[in-house]
Amino acid sequence: MEKKILLIEGMTCVNCQNRVEQALRNMAGISKVQVSYSKGQAEIEFDGDILTLESIIDIIQNLDYTVIQKRKIHYKKIGSSIGTFAIIIWLYYLLQRFGVLNLLVPSMLADSTMSYGMLFVVGLLTSVHCIAMCGGINLSQCIPAGKDDSGNGNSEVMPSLLYNTGRVISYAVIGFLIGGIGMILTGGTKTGIPLIMQGILKIIAGLFMVIMGINMLGVIPVLRKLQIRFPNKLANKISRRKLTEKRPFFVGLLNGLMPCGPMQSMQIIALGSGNPVSGAFAMLMFSLGTVPLMLGFGSIVSVLGKKYTKIVMRAGCILVVVLGLAMLSQGVSLSGINMNRTATLSENTEELNMAEISESGDVQYVSSELDFGSYPEITVYSGIPVKWTINVPEEVINGCNYKMILSAYGITHEFTPGENVVEFTPGEPGSVQFTCWMGMINGKINIIGREGE
């Protein structure tokens, strides 16, 4: 018996580990194999009289992974990683600066807990992970070995539809169960999980997506150890069942049980809904977003070729990280985390909607106007009650900006067309952040002390 440790590049998640391990276990002559995604290696014990090391390497590389002799510091790869992070930061800045996510939230799809339209779009953007994780399974189920004699095109379409239907149903059922858990956590109330808890859950979900996206890009290998995993025995059992199962619908159902970064993030959102129906619909919309790319994956590979398909998948991984950062930012806003800093008067106070104090000095008035993708910034004096009038044109109200959360003062305000008045008493000098109910749109209240105080 011979023992070898092979270093493997290209594994993007635990499912890649299970995929390589299962392929090697099926080879005659291999007595023991243990693949580690976090270490990026495979420990193999095999009979050299039955098969060669080269044949083992061929099996791994036929799965679209690369076997390397030893790890080296590749300065070209370091430069590429720096460039990747620069692109992520640039895209995130544009996303926040121009409110791209806000454009994905039609008002008729919004409710008190989440935007189903946004979850569908997130599914579209993160479906590249479905291809990275399940592309081989998808192709095996969706590309038939041959056409039937009748020439019926349904023989090519039906396996793909059945496979993806199984995935969608599995995701929705999981969302229902997790939403039910959220309802139990809230004591069966209809108010959903408290705002600060929703923010914390979004922070966790955002971290999951960032870590998952970076792991798929392979730029920080140490983060692989932070990925949540199924118990090995359960994951291997599901993987073996998927490989032996010949019915596409049931393979799709099993696929929904496998650990997946974007799905774990959406499960946290479903938990935050505090309702099994909302949780199921959230996961349903997310899973439907993953279907178009999965349905067309075979055609994409044949048209673009493996080289350009990998480029598209890498671009998708970058988008996953950017979306994770956006979700993380939303969670910070919703949870009320605020880095206070002293606010001072400047030459452009008029641009910050400076409050005017009444003659009696017992109230201060400030006015501003609601915009489609942003909240106003105002400046007020500390300790004096504020009457803040916000003019709201009917055409600017959408599913995201219609509800404003001022956590610092315990205020939740739903905008209606016309003049809206919000009243509060500012505390110590500094700044207070406020946000929309989704954490996407942010505004700021600058609090300053009066001269001589």
C-alpha positions in Angstrom: 0.0 0.0 0.0 1.1 3.5 -0.8 0.2 6.7 1.0 0.1 10.1 -0.6 -1.1 13.6 0.2 -2.3 15.5 -2.8 -2.7 19.3 -2.7 -5.9 20.4 -4.5 -6.8 23.8 -5.8 -10.2 24.9 -6.9 -12.4 23.5 -4.1 -14.9 26.2 -3.2 -17.0 24.6 -0.5 -17.5 21.5 1.6 -19.5 19.9 -1.2 -16.4 20.0 -3.4 -14.7 18.0 -0.7 -17.5 15.5 -0.6 -17.5 15.3 -4.4 -13.8 14.6 -4.7 -13.9 12.1 -1.8 -16.9 10.2 -3.3 -15.2 10.0 -6.7 -12.0 8.6 -5.2 -13.9 6.1 -3.0 -15.4 4.6 -6.1 -12.0 3.8 -7.6 -10.8 0.2 -7.3 -7.5 0.0 -5.4 -8.1 2.9 -3.0 -8.4 1.6 0.5 -8.7 4.9 2.4 -9.3 8.5 1.4 -9.9 11.7 3.4 -10.4 15.0 1.6 -10.2 18.2 3.5 -11.6 21.4 2.1 -10.2 23.6 4.8 -6.6 22.2 4.2 -7.0 21.9 0.5 -5.7 18.4 0.3 -6.5 14.7 0.0 -4.9 11.9 2.0 -5.0 8.8 0.0 -4.0 5.2 0.7 -4.0 3.0 -2.4 -2.6 -0.2 -4.0 0.1 0.7 -6.5 -0.3 -2.6 -8.3 -3.9 -1.8 -9.2 -3.7 1.9 -10.1 -1.1 4.6 -10.5 -0.9 8.0 -8.8 -1.3 9.6 -12.3 -4.7 7.9 -12.7 -5.8 9.2 -9.3 -4.7 12.8 -10.3 -6.6 12.4 -13.6 -9.8 11.6 -11.7 -9.5 14.7 -9.6 -8.6 17.0 -12.5 -11.5 15.6 -14.6 -13.7 17.0 -11.8 -12.3 20.5 -12.8 -9.9 20.7 -9.8 -6.1 21.2 -10.0 -3.6 19.0 -8.3 -0.4 20.8 -7.4 3.0 19.5 -6.2 3.6 21.9 -3.4 2.3 25.2 -2.2 4.3 28.3 -3.3 3.9 32.0 -2.8 2.6 33.1 -6.2 3.1 36.9 -6.4 0.8 36.9 -9.5 -1.9 35.4 -7.4 -1.4 37.9 -4.6 -1.7 40.7 -7.2 -4.9 39.2 -8.5 -6.3 38.9 -5.0 -5.6 42.6 -4.3 -7.3 43.5 -7.6 -10.3 41.3 -6.6 -10.7 43.2 -3.3 -10.3 46.5 -5.1 -13.2 45.5 -7.4 -15.3 44.4 -4.4 -14.8 47.7 -2.6 -15.5 49.7 -5.8 -18.7 47.8 -6.5 -19.8 48.1 -2.9 -19.2 51.9 -3.0 -21.3 52.2 -6.2 -24.0 50.0 -4.7 -24.3 52.2 -1.6 -23.7 55.5 -3.5 -26.4 55.1 -6.1 -28.9 52.9 -4.1 -28.9 50.0 -6.6 -30.5 47.6 -4.2 -33.3 50.1 -3.6 -34.3 49.9 -7.3 -34.8 46.1 -6.8 -37.6 46.6 -4.3 -41.0 47.3 -5.9 -43.5 48.6 -3.3 -46.1 45.9 -4.0 -43.6 43.2 -3.0 -42.7 44.7 0.4 -44.3 43.9 3.7 -43.3 44.4 7.3 -40.6 41.8 7.3 -38.8 41.5 4.0 -38.9 42.3 0.3 -39.6 39.2 -1.7 -38.6 41.0 -4.9 -35.1 41.6 -3.5 -34.8 37.9 -2.4 -35.6 36.8 -6.0 -32.8 39.1 -7.3 -30.4 37.8 -4.7 -31.2 34.3 -5.9 -30.4 35.4 -9.5 -27.0 36.9 -8.5 -26.0 34.1 -6.2 -27.0 31.3 -8.5 -23.4 31.2 -9.7 -22.7 29.4 -6.4 -25.4 26.8 -7.3 -23.4 26.1 -10.4 -20.1 26.0 -8.7 -21.5 23.6 -6.0 -24.0 21.6 -8.0 -23.1 22.2 -11.7 -21.9 18.6 -12.2 -25.0 17.2 -10.6 -27.2 19.6 -12.6 -25.6 18.6 -15.9 -25.9 14.9 -15.1 -29.6 15.3 -14.3 -30.6 17.8 -17.0 -28.7 16.6 -20.1 -30.1 13.3 -21.2 -27.9 10.5 -22.6 -29.9 10.6 -25.8 -33.1 11.6 -27.5 -36.1 9.3 -27.6 -37.1 7.9 -30.9 -40.2 10.1 -31.1 -38.0 13.2 -31.3 -40.0 14.7 -28.6 -38.2 17.7 -27.2 -39.8 17.1 -23.8 -37.3 14.3 -23.2 -34.6 17.0 -22.9 -36.6 19.6 -21.0 -38.4 17.5 -18.4 -35.4 16.2 -16.4 -34.2 19.8 -15.9 -37.6 21.0 -14.9 -38.1 18.1 -12.5 -34.6 18.6 -10.9 -35.2 22.3 -10.3 -38.7 21.8 -9.1 -37.4 19.4 -6.5 -34.9 22.1 -5.4 -37.5 24.8 -5.2 -39.9 22.7 -3.1 -37.1 21.6 -0.8 -36.1 25.2 -0.2 -39.7 26.3 0.5 -40.3 23.5 3.0 -37.1 24.4 4.8 -38.2 28.1 4.9 -41.5 27.0 6.3 -39.9 25.1 9.1 -37.4 27.8 10.0 -40.1 30.5 9.9 -42.0 28.3 12.3 -39.0 28.3 14.6 -38.9 32.1 14.4 -42.6 32.2 15.4 -41.8 30.1 18.5 -39.0 32.4 19.4 -41.4 35.4 19.3 -44.0 33.5 21.4 -46.4 33.2 18.5 -47.0 36.9 18.2 -47.6 38.5 14.8 -45.1 41.3 15.3 -42.2 39.3 14.2 -38.7 39.3 15.6 -37.8 42.6 17.3 -36.0 45.2 15.1 -32.6 44.9 16.9 -32.7 41.1 16.5 -33.5 41.4 12.8 -30.4 43.6 12.5 -28.3 41.0 14.3 -29.6 38.2 12.1 -28.8 40.3 9.0 -25.3 40.9 10.3 -24.9 37.1 10.7 -26.4 36.5 7.3 -24.1 39.1 5.7 -21.0 37.6 7.3 -22.0 34.2 6.0 -22.3 35.5 2.5 -19.0 37.4 2.7 -17.1 34.4 4.0 -18.8 32.1 1.5 -18.0 34.4 -1.4 -14.3 34.9 -0.4 -14.0 31.1 0.0 -15.3 30.6 -3.5 -12.8 33.1 -4.8 -10.0 31.3 -2.8 -8.3 34.6 -1.8 -8.1 34.0 2.0 -7.8 30.2 2.6 -7.8 30.5 6.4 -11.5 31.6 6.2 -12.4 28.1 5.0 -12.3 26.9 8.6 -15.2 29.3 9.5 -17.8 27.7 7.2 -20.7 26.0 8.8 -20.8 22.3 7.9 -23.1 19.3 8.1 -21.8 16.4 10.1 -19.6 14.4 7.7 -21.6 11.2 8.0 -24.9 13.0 7.1 -23.3 15.0 4.3 -21.7 11.9 2.8 -24.9 9.9 3.1 -26.8 12.6 1.2 -24.0 12.9 -1.4 -24.0 9.1 -2.0 -27.8 9.1 -2.3 -27.6 11.9 -4.9 -25.1 10.0 -6.9 -27.2 6.8 -7.0 -30.6 8.4 -7.3 -31.7 8.4 -11.0 -34.9 10.4 -10.6 -34.2 14.2 -11.2 -37.0 15.4 -8.9 -35.7 13.4 -5.9 -32.1 14.5 -6.6 -33.4 18.1 -6.5 -35.1 17.5 -3.1 -31.9 16.1 -1.7 -30.0 19.1 -3.1 -32.0 21.4 -0.9 -30.7 19.6 2.2 -27.0 20.3 1.4 -25.2 23.1 3.2 -24.9 26.2 1.1 -23.7 29.7 1.9 -26.4 31.8 0.2 -29.1 29.4 1.4 -27.9 29.6 5.0 -28.0 33.4 4.7 -31.6 33.3 3.4 -32.5 30.8 6.1 -31.5 33.5 8.7 -33.8 36.0 6.8 -36.6 33.4 7.0 -36.0 33.0 10.7 -36.2 36.7 11.1 -39.7 36.7 9.5 -41.1 35.0 12.6 -43.8 33.4 10.4 -43.7 30.0 8.7 -45.7 31.2 5.6 -43.4 34.3 5.2 -40.4 32.1 5.7 -41.5 29.6 3.1 -42.3 32.4 0.6 -39.0 34.0 1.2 -37.1 30.8 0.5 -39.4 30.1 -2.5 -38.6 33.5 -4.1 -34.9 33.0 -3.4 -34.9 29.5 -5.0 -36.9 30.7 -8.0 -34.2 33.3 -8.6 -31.6 30.5 -8.9 -33.6 28.6 -11.5 -33.0 30.5 -14.7 -29.2 30.1 -14.6 -29.4 26.5 -13.5 -31.9 25.7 -16.4 -29.5 27.3 -18.9 -26.3 26.0 -17.4 -25.7 23.3 -20.0 -26.3 25.8 -22.9 -24.0 28.3 -21.2 -21.1 25.8 -20.9 -21.5 24.8 -24.5 -21.6 28.4 -25.8 -18.9 30.0 -23.6 -16.7 27.1 -22.9 -15.1 26.2 -19.6 -12.7 29.1 -19.6 -15.2 31.9 -20.0 -17.7 30.1 -17.8 -15.2 30.3 -14.9 -14.8 34.0 -15.5 -18.6 34.5 -15.3 -18.7 32.4 -12.1 -15.8 34.5 -10.6 -17.8 37.6 -11.4 -20.7 36.1 -9.6 -18.6 35.3 -6.5 -17.6 38.9 -6.3 -21.2 39.9 -6.4 -21.9 37.5 -3.6 -19.3 39.3 -1.4 -20.7 42.7 -2.4 -24.3 41.6 -1.5 -23.0 40.2 1.8 -21.4 43.5 2.6 -24.6 45.3 1.8 -26.6 42.9 4.0 -24.0 43.4 6.8 -24.4 47.2 6.5 -28.2 46.9 6.6 -27.9 44.8 9.8 -25.6 47.4 11.4 -28.2 50.1 10.7 -31.2 48.0 11.9 -29.5 46.9 15.1 -28.9 50.6 16.0 -25.1 50.3 16.2 -23.8 53.9 15.9 -20.3 55.3 16.0 -21.0 58.6 17.7 -18.9 61.6 16.8 -19.2 65.2 17.8 -21.1 67.3 15.4 -20.0 70.9 14.8 -21.3 73.8 12.8 -19.7 74.4 9.5 -20.1 76.8 6.5 -22.5 74.4 4.8 -25.1 74.1 7.6 -27.8 75.2 5.2 -27.2 72.1 3.2 -27.8 70.0 6.4 -31.3 71.4 7.0 -30.4 73.5 10.1 -33.2 73.8 12.6 -34.7 77.1 13.6 -35.6 77.8 17.3 -38.9 79.4 18.1 -39.0 82.8 19.7 -40.1 81.2 23.0 -37.1 78.9 22.7 -39.1 75.9 23.7 -39.2 74.1 20.3 -37.2 74.0 17.2 -38.4 73.5 13.7 -36.7 71.8 10.8 -38.0 70.8 7.3 -36.8 68.6 4.6 -38.1 66.5 1.6 -38.1 62.8 1.1 -36.2 61.5 -1.9 -36.5 58.2 -3.7 -33.3 56.6 -2.7 -32.0 58.6 0.3 -33.0 60.1 3.6 -32.3 63.7 4.6 -29.5 64.9 6.9 -30.6 67.5 9.4 -28.8 69.5 12.2 -30.6 70.3 15.5 -29.7 71.6 18.9 -29.5 69.3 21.9 -32.1 69.3 24.6 -34.8 71.3 22.8 -37.9 69.4 21.4 -37.9 69.1 17.6 -40.8 69.3 15.2 -39.5 67.8 12.0 -41.7 68.3 8.9 -40.9 66.0 6.0 -42.6 66.8 2.7 -43.3 63.5 0.8 -44.2 63.6 -2.9 -46.4 60.6 -3.7 -44.3 59.5 -6.6 -41.1 59.0 -4.4 -42.7 56.5 -1.9 -41.5 52.9 -2.6 -41.3 49.6 -0.7 -38.1 50.5 1.0 -38.3 54.2 2.1 -41.9 54.2 3.1 -41.1 53.2 6.7 -38.4 55.2 8.7 -36.8 53.8 11.9 -35.3 56.2 14.5 -34.1 53.6 17.0 -32.5 56.1 19.2 -35.8 57.7 20.0 -38.0 54.6 19.7 -39.8 56.0 16.6 -41.2 54.1 13.6 -42.8 56.4 11.1 -44.7 55.3 7.9 -44.8 58.1 5.3 -47.9 59.3 3.6 -48.1 61.7 0.7 -47.9 65.4 1.9 -46.5 66.8 5.0 -45.3 64.3 7.7 -44.4 65.5 11.2 -41.9 63.7 13.4 -41.3 64.9 17.0 -38.4 64.0 19.3 -36.1 65.6 21.8 -32.4 65.3 20.9 -29.9 64.2 23.6 -26.2 65.0 23.9 -24.2 66.5 21.0 -23.1 63.9 18.5 -24.8 62.2 15.6 -27.7 59.8 15.4 -28.2 57.4 12.4 -31.6 56.4 11.2 -32.7 54.0 8.6 -35.5 52.5 6.5 -37.1 49.3 7.8 -34.9 47.2 5.6 -31.6 48.9 6.6 -30.9 50.0 3.0 -31.5 53.7 3.2 -29.7 55.7 5.9 -29.9 59.3 7.2 -28.3 61.3 9.9 -29.3 63.7 12.6 -26.4 66.0 13.7 -26.9 67.2 17.3 -25.0 70.3 18.3 -24.8 72.4 21.5 -25.9 76.0 21.5 -23.2 78.7 21.6 -22.2 79.5 25.1 -23.4 76.1 26.5 
